[in-house]
Amino acid sequence: MISTATAIPELLDAFNHKYGTSKSKLNTCTICHMPEFSKEDSCGNCHSFLKYEKGKNLNQYGKDLRKNKNMSLDKAFSKIESLDSNKDGISNIAEIKNKTNPGEIRKKTN
């Protein structure tokens, strides 16, 4: 079991494996973290556990995932699928299926 409390590349790999998002715009650390990268940075360059260690700078999706840190990543992802982490009126799983980020804050849909 991988702890969801610490950001690690395996967490993003598990997300991509579960949802088939590795070739989409969802293949990014900003699924769980607030964006802090400049355009020239990539997760591989900055994901040295300096900025993103121990759940710091999490968006609400990351915080919801972290609440389930005592279970497998697959179960933790499944448990928060029905939530609307970013409060835009669309469930996390619907956003993932539509290839939109469930942690990105957007205006509420009508």
C-alpha positions in Angstrom: 0.0 0.0 0.0 1.3 3.4 -0.9 0.6 6.3 1.5 -1.5 9.0 -0.1 -0.1 11.4 2.5 3.1 12.1 0.6 3.2 13.2 -3.1 5.1 10.6 -5.1 5.3 9.8 -8.7 3.6 6.4 -8.0 0.4 8.3 -6.9 0.2 10.0 -10.4 1.0 6.7 -12.0 -1.8 5.0 -10.1 -4.3 7.8 -11.1 -3.3 7.4 -14.7 -3.5 3.6 -14.6 -7.0 3.6 -12.9 -8.5 6.3 -15.2 -6.5 5.8 -18.5 -5.3 9.5 -18.4 -1.6 9.1 -19.0 -1.9 10.6 -22.5 -4.2 13.4 -21.4 -3.9 16.8 -19.8 -4.7 15.1 -16.5 -1.2 13.5 -16.4 0.0 16.3 -14.1 0.8 16.9 -10.4 -1.9 19.6 -10.4 -4.5 16.8 -10.1 -3.8 17.0 -6.4 -1.6 20.1 -6.0 -2.2 23.8 -6.5 -0.3 24.9 -9.6 3.1 26.3 -8.7 5.1 25.3 -11.8 6.2 27.8 -14.4 5.7 26.7 -18.0 9.3 25.5 -18.4 9.1 23.2 -15.3 7.8 19.7 -15.4 6.7 17.3 -12.6 10.0 15.4 -13.1 12.1 18.5 -12.6 10.3 19.9 -9.6 8.9 16.8 -7.9 12.0 16.3 -5.8 9.9 16.4 -2.6 10.9 20.0 -1.9 7.8 21.9 -2.8 5.3 19.0 -2.6 6.4 17.1 0.5 3.9 15.7 3.0 0.7 17.0 1.5 1.7 20.6 1.2 0.0 22.9 -1.3 -2.8 20.4 -2.0 -6.0 21.4 -3.8 -9.3 20.1 -2.5 -9.1 16.9 -4.6 -5.7 16.2 -3.0 -7.1 16.9 0.4 -10.0 14.6 -0.1 -7.7 11.9 -1.3 -5.4 12.4 1.7 -8.4 11.8 4.0 -8.3 8.2 2.8 -4.6 7.6 3.3 -5.0 4.4 5.2 -6.4 2.4 2.2 -4.9 1.5 -1.1 -4.7 4.2 -3.8 -7.3 2.4 -6.0 -9.8 2.3 -3.1 -9.0 5.9 -2.1 -9.6 7.2 -5.7 -12.8 5.2 -5.8 -14.0 6.6 -2.5 -13.8 10.2 -3.7 -15.2 9.7 -7.2 -18.7 10.8 -6.2 -17.5 13.9 -4.4 -17.3 17.3 -6.1 -14.0 18.4 -4.7 -13.8 21.7 -6.5 -17.5 22.6 -5.8 -18.3 23.3 -9.5 -21.4 21.1 -9.6 -19.7 18.2 -11.4 -18.6 15.0 -9.6 -14.9 14.1 -9.6 -15.5 11.0 -11.7 -17.5 13.0 -14.3 -14.7 15.5 -14.5 -12.1 12.7 -14.9 -14.2 11.1 -17.7 -14.4 14.5 -19.4 -10.6 14.9 -18.9 -11.1 18.0 -16.7 -9.2 18.4 -13.4 -11.4 17.6 -10.4 -9.1 19.7 -8.2 -9.1 22.8 -10.4 -11.2 25.7 -9.2 -13.6 26.9 -11.9 -16.8 28.8 -11.9 -19.9 26.8 -11.0 -21.9 25.5 -14.0 -25.6 26.2 -14.4 
